[in-house]
Amino acid sequence: MIINSRFFNRSELMGFIALAAVLFVILPLTLDVFRLNLVAKYLTYAFVALGLVLCWGYGGILSLGQGVFFGLGGYCMAMFLKLEASSVENTKIQSTPGIPDFMDWNQITSLPLFWQPFHSLTFTILAIILVPGLFALIIGTAMFKRRVGGTYFAIITQAVAAILTILIVGQQGYTGGINGMTDLRTLKGWDIRPDHAKVILYFVEVVLLFACIGIAQFIRLTKLGRILVAMREQEDRVRFSGYSVANFKIFAFCMAAVFAAIGGAMFALNVGFMSPSFVGIVPSIEMVIYTAVGGRMSIFGAVWGAILVNFAKTSLSESFPQLWLFGLGALFIAVVLAFPNGLSGLWADYVQPRIDRLFASRKPKPGWNDNSVADGAPAE
């Protein structure tokens, strides 16, 4: 991808370079493998935050159920990994070898039909994209075609998150229940548990994240992105101009779902398990907070928000495990009241003007030439 002033302005280019330097160079050189894998976990939520920038920041569609799509992507990847870990050789002590252990515990004697295609990695990758995308398409069509939006849509997405969590927990024999899918070991025979594998997966994830950043930035700069912003500000005016507002909302919602699903799939690979605790209402609201802290109108701000809030969560929960939720709530209140545009807004208001003035002061004055003779000075 060629980066120029048409794709990134100067501020965005600086943000791109800073983020790339931190993720590709500084963190891998300064952190041990355990901490680097923690950062990889944080970055899985950055995919969700990116989608929320398009859906909520630009489209004005607040979804409180992004954990649904994060979970769908994660479960699709986990199903493939679990099947590979459940070979006849690895499960020969079970009553029914060759099926996942939780199915054997629940007296299921054959692999369910909907599990069988997940023996294929190609099918799994397609499912990670298509299953959440189609689910978002169904929800979006049902809601936006009937002009359901705002608070009502946010509540409905919360309800969907709760329903999916209950469904996953209740169907223990097919999903692993409350424990989820654990003991995920290999990807096409490649062990994903050693330290060197964790480092490789980290870099794969960072590359995917920058690819999604490029897609989000491309959408933002096109006519579609401008229509999303106009739709957020004056929806009726956009509708009266002849555009189908519902279709644009559906597109933004589906893109957010696909980004979240990619993050969920990488979560399953990096962490080695997937459970319904990452699907429900609470994680979905946390994902919105990541975006709000970083800045819901900023692509790079959302990524930084996901990293910094999760870092704070890890640090505080290690030292003060009972206080983290209070801290998270206080952080969200502070964002709403003190800096509604998030960290990116603070940067744009206070830091970027200083940088601009610094660059302006270093530019040569018009007509100034180092070889010119100053007025009134004797020539040599």
FENFEN-V221841 format. One record per residue. N is the residue number from 0. RES is the residue in one letter. PSI is psi in whole degrees, 0 to 359 (* if undefined). OMEGA is omega in whole degrees, 0 to 359 (* if undefined). Layout:
n=(N,N)
res=(RES,RES)
psi=(PSI,PSI)
omega=(OMEGA,OMEGA)
This chain:
n=(0,1,2,3,4,5,6,7,8,9,10,11,12,13,14,15,16,17,18,19,20,21,22,23,24,25,26,27,28,29,30,31,32,33,34,35,36,37,38,39,40,41,42,43,44,45,46,47,48,49,50,51,52,53,54,55,56,57,58,59,60,61,62,63,64,65,66,67,68,69,70,71,72,73,74,75,76,77,78,79,80,81,82,83,84,85,86,87,88,89,90,91,92,93,94,95,96,97,98,99,100,101,102,103,104,105,106,107,108,109,110,111,112,113,114,115,116,117,118,119,120,121,122,123,124,125,126,127,128,129,130,131,132,133,134,135,136,137,138,139,140,141,142,143,144,145,146,147,148,149,150,151,152,153,154,155,156,157,158,159,160,161,162,163,164,165,166,167,168,169,170,171,172,173,174,175,176,177,178,179,180,181,182,183,184,185,186,187,188,189,190,191,192,193,194,195,196,197,198,199,200,201,202,203,204,205,206,207,208,209,210,211,212,213,214,215,216,217,218,219,220,221,222,223,224,225,226,227,228,229,230,231,232,233,234,235,236,237,238,239,240,241,242,243,244,245,246,247,248,249,250,251,252,253,254,255,256,257,258,259,260,261,262,263,264,265,266,267,268,269,270,271,272,273,274,275,276,277,278,279,280,281,282,283,284,285,286,287,288,289,290,291,292,293,294,295,296,297,298,299,300,301,302,303,304,305,306,307,308,309,310,311,312,313,314,315,316,317,318,319,320,321,322,323,324,325,326,327,328,329,330,331,332,333,334,335,336,337,338,339,340,341,342,343,344,345,346,347,348,349,350,351,352,353,354,355,356,357,358,359,360,361,362,363,364,365,366,367,368,369,370,371,372,373,374,375,376,377,378,379)
res=(M,I,I,N,S,R,F,F,N,R,S,E,L,M,G,F,I,A,L,A,A,V,L,F,V,I,L,P,L,T,L,D,V,F,R,L,N,L,V,A,K,Y,L,T,Y,A,F,V,A,L,G,L,V,L,C,W,G,Y,G,G,I,L,S,L,G,Q,G,V,F,F,G,L,G,G,Y,C,M,A,M,F,L,K,L,E,A,S,S,V,E,N,T,K,I,Q,S,T,P,G,I,P,D,F,M,D,W,N,Q,I,T,S,L,P,L,F,W,Q,P,F,H,S,L,T,F,T,I,L,A,I,I,L,V,P,G,L,F,A,L,I,I,G,T,A,M,F,K,R,R,V,G,G,T,Y,F,A,I,I,T,Q,A,V,A,A,I,L,T,I,L,I,V,G,Q,Q,G,Y,T,G,G,I,N,G,M,T,D,L,R,T,L,K,G,W,D,I,R,P,D,H,A,K,V,I,L,Y,F,V,E,V,V,L,L,F,A,C,I,G,I,A,Q,F,I,R,L,T,K,L,G,R,I,L,V,A,M,R,E,Q,E,D,R,V,R,F,S,G,Y,S,V,A,N,F,K,I,F,A,F,C,M,A,A,V,F,A,A,I,G,G,A,M,F,A,L,N,V,G,F,M,S,P,S,F,V,G,I,V,P,S,I,E,M,V,I,Y,T,A,V,G,G,R,M,S,I,F,G,A,V,W,G,A,I,L,V,N,F,A,K,T,S,L,S,E,S,F,P,Q,L,W,L,F,G,L,G,A,L,F,I,A,V,V,L,A,F,P,N,G,L,S,G,L,W,A,D,Y,V,Q,P,R,I,D,R,L,F,A,S,R,K,P,K,P,G,W,N,D,N,S,V,A,D,G,A,P,A,E)
psi=(128,125,118,183,341,331,319,134,180,318,316,324,320,320,320,313,317,315,317,318,318,313,325,332,300,308,314,331,338,341,148,174,322,312,325,323,329,318,320,322,318,320,336,328,340,329,318,316,322,315,323,331,315,315,310,311,311,323,346,22,103,113,123,27,29,341,335,311,325,316,321,316,318,319,326,313,319,325,318,313,322,321,321,327,351,38,163,322,319,340,27,342,352,163,322,94,151,2,158,149,323,334,320,321,332,21,30,128,355,156,127,153,320,348,332,321,342,6,338,129,323,313,320,315,318,320,324,325,314,320,308,324,316,323,317,323,319,313,314,317,316,325,307,330,338,11,36,125,190,223,323,317,319,318,320,319,325,317,320,319,317,318,315,321,314,320,316,316,320,328,59,324,340,339,350,353,213,332,340,200,117,177,47,120,311,155,105,44,353,120,122,6,329,166,317,328,322,320,318,316,326,312,324,317,319,319,316,322,316,329,318,325,317,319,315,319,321,314,319,325,347,175,327,316,320,324,322,316,316,323,323,321,315,79,317,322,321,319,318,341,356,2,148,99,320,318,321,322,319,317,312,319,319,320,318,322,318,316,315,321,321,318,318,321,318,329,313,323,316,320,330,13,168,134,165,351,346,7,330,197,315,308,329,319,321,321,323,322,320,315,318,319,315,326,111,350,5,124,311,325,321,321,313,322,316,319,311,318,319,325,316,321,315,315,313,322,334,322,319,74,334,345,352,316,324,320,321,318,317,323,317,319,318,321,315,318,318,315,81,340,9,193,325,326,319,319,314,327,326,327,312,320,324,320,319,318,325,315,321,323,337,350,139,142,147,131,356,136,132,333,356,159,126,147,129,355,141,136,147,*)
omega=(179,181,178,185,179,181,176,168,186,180,180,177,176,178,178,182,180,180,179,180,181,187,183,188,191,182,178,181,187,183,172,187,181,180,178,177,174,178,177,176,179,184,177,177,177,175,179,180,177,179,179,175,179,187,185,184,183,183,180,182,179,178,177,180,181,174,177,183,172,180,179,177,179,181,176,178,181,179,177,182,181,178,179,178,184,177,180,180,182,185,185,179,180,175,177,180,174,176,179,186,182,174,179,179,182,175,172,190,177,182,179,185,184,176,191,179,183,167,183,177,178,178,181,180,177,181,179,180,191,183,177,179,179,178,176,178,180,180,182,179,181,184,190,176,177,178,173,182,177,183,182,179,180,180,180,179,174,180,178,178,179,181,181,178,179,180,181,181,183,181,187,182,182,186,185,175,184,179,180,179,185,177,176,194,191,174,184,179,180,182,183,184,181,183,182,177,178,180,179,179,177,182,175,180,180,178,178,179,180,175,178,175,178,178,180,179,178,179,182,185,181,176,178,179,179,178,177,179,179,179,177,184,184,185,182,180,177,179,180,177,175,180,176,182,182,181,178,177,179,180,181,180,179,177,177,179,181,177,180,181,177,176,179,179,178,176,180,180,185,185,176,173,177,182,180,179,178,187,194,186,184,178,179,178,177,179,176,179,177,182,181,180,180,182,186,177,185,178,181,178,179,178,178,179,179,181,187,180,178,175,177,178,180,183,183,181,175,184,183,187,182,187,188,183,176,178,180,177,179,179,180,177,179,179,183,187,190,181,185,178,175,181,179,176,176,178,182,184,189,185,184,177,178,178,179,178,179,178,181,181,181,179,177,179,180,178,181,179,182,183,182,180,180,180,176,181,181,177,179,*)
